[in-house]
Amino acid sequence: MRFPLLKFPLSAPTRPAGVELLPGARRSGADYDTEWARRPLSRYARLLMVEGPIRLGVHALAAPERAGLDRLEGLQGPAIFAANHHSHLDAPLLLTSVPNRWRHRLVVAAAADYFFANRLTSAASALAIGAIPIERNRIERRSADRAAALIVRGWSLLIFPEGGRSTDGWGQGHRGGAAYLSLRCSVPVVPIHIEGTGRIFGKGDKRPRPGSSRVTFGAPLHPVAGEHATRFAGRIEAAVATLADEAATDWWSARRRAAKGESPSLTGPELASWRRSWALGDRRRRAPGRRTAWPRF
Amino acid sequence: MSPRPGFVMEVDRSTPPTLFMHGEGFRLQSLPVGSRIVYPPEALPTVADIDGAIRSALVDPVDSEPLSALLFPGMRLTIAFDDVSLPLPPMRRPDVRQRVIEAVLDLAAAAGVDDVHLIAALALHRRMTEAELRHAVGDRVYDAFAPRGQLYNFDAEDPDALTFVGETDQGEEVEISKRAAESDLLVYVNINLVAMDGGHKSTATGLASYRSLRHHHNVRTLQRSRSFMDQHRSELHSSNWRMGKVLRDAGVKIFQIETTLNNDTFPPPFDFLQKREWEWSARDRATFVASSKALDRAPNRVRRSVFHAVRAPHDLTGVAAGDVEAVHRLTTARVYDQQLVAVEGQTDVLTLGLPYICPYNVNSVMNPILVMSTALGYFFNLYRGRPLVREGGVLIVSHPTPWEFHPVHHPSYIDFFEQVLSETTDPLEVEKTYEQAYAEDEWYRHLYRTSYAYHGVHPFYMWYWGAHALQHLGAVIVVGGDTRAVRRLGFKPASTLRDALEMASDTVGRDPSITHFHAPPLMMADVT
């Protein structure tokens, strides 16, 4: 068994890419088989968890405001939900925000090296949020094949194309996974912008600080005939950036800036780190740790 | 299965009792053998890709350049839209106005248009509340424009916000919103629920002042509109079309966007209200019994809140954009496709079950004047060709007709009911003696402009709305209504349908022909 905080040999070794496992070997990471978590009993258990403790927890911690759900009116069949990523709260928040039509037939693309590090976390992730392992540290076809097979079977996919949580409050450039799967399976991508979860439980925080959040759903994006995945990924990123602008200002201002190609970038200005942090304004994270009025001597 | 058309059924001994709406409730009534029942057509199929259809209409309009070619940086763009009176019941979110307005604004953003105003075209109706505006245009549009004062209700009593455009060849004055008249482009976003809506009436009525409206909202015009739903035989429409010509000649550029909805009116659990009785499932029957018993026992306030929370599952059957008249021809044809039912011959007695809602009591009380207007104005006029009931015939209406008014929405209605109707119910006398005083009353004017009240003159228009029917009918009987309120309206009260039919025999003889108009959902009788 492998534990994230312990290194080999105190923890199980990582598996080199391209090496076939011995028959009967216990599998974790990208090899973990999550099929059991999509069987009826597991789905029923997940429904109870999502609609019960997860929803209550999200409400207590993040008090989400959800906007733009009307844009999904008329959308049929499976879809890929692509959101920016600030916090471990994002997946539970979206699981309770995605409309019922997709919510209970939804898998979440989760980092194989983190959520599927050992059999315990793998089972918990697969059961609680319907996670499937996605290899993010090396190029591998199996993750994409597995996700595509599920989409073809009618499952929707929740994916964070930034590939990981934000480290400084700004977003990261989108990778091509969502766009590639959309092109391959001919399903639309629903861009989503999440605001506020980074302040509540951002990367590096030891405990959450309750606050408010906002989830803005965008209009579904369909790949254009002959469009390359990289170009489509750029469109998805631009759509999320427009939603971020909409959340920060208003819809009309965001539309006008988007029409002029002047939507503020998700990744922020290319400046020194303190200026990037300064440019976040009210979106800056509070300093972690205890605050005292006077220094202790 | 494709939707079935409307039809006329003759009642025999195997016919189950028929549903009558009765305000915030419903009843099953047995009609005499040999009576006819006019059933509405089923809901037409809806447009599969609504946003795509809207975009196509803007890109490829009728008798007009594409909308994008009419937009340019630095222009003044005004978007006017129909108010809370449409559709009925209010449709579930997203409202079709929101979809259209967002599509228009997307093009405006791409064209670099900065100066945009959105106006709820409510004429002399009450102002829309924030919640109602949000429902109509959506939160995104509301949050972007309302805080900056660029989304607002039309004010027909603000002299600084009105402009006199000219007169028609018949001397009718045209005075409309100054912002709309002076914009480089006025985009009107309409919902065409019935054939009366839309066309030049959208701007010439929706954005007009009393000075303009009095030329077609009067007894003479409305008595000569046969019917309001047939624009070629409607003096109301002729007057609006003349005013539309004045606007066009004065250089007011209008890009009209008209939408039509199907007649899918009630969501579950009330969807049985739009089914034919013999097709009710066990669940429908159980819902009817449970809900009618519960509603009978509930106080008025509770019943009203239950029904006014209904959001109709209406869906788009078509959208057209471009030149006002060309667009309206297409729209009217679509409305007729959904609503027309061929009926052979008139009837001696017409029965109606009036619903809880009409255009003027959304989130409000259906007071006795609105009962009159809905029955004799709207339902009576849902015909093409000839009225469904013969001249001198009897109209039997089922409605509780409570002596009850919404004090905020309908203050002038209260005085009209107490002061005017206690003296006379003759529309011509009412118009001649009382209209001007109510129209120019400063207190009503103040309430209209600053509160959520209908204009002082509005109850008069409601009374005139029924003037053609009052002239045509031999008697009006209200079943299950408040006796005093019904008598004040000049109608006869009856406790049961059987009593009403017995009373009708005084006017139409012992063996009359009887027809029941099984609405809602809305339909129109094409009477030959």
Interface residues (C-beta under 8 A of the other chain):
Chain A: A67 G68 D70 E73 G74 A219 E246 D250 W251 W252 S253 R255 R256 A258 A259 K260
Chain B: D49 I50 D51 R93 P94 Q98 E102 L105 D106 A109 A110 A111 G112 D114 V116 G138 D139 R140 V141 D143 A144 F145
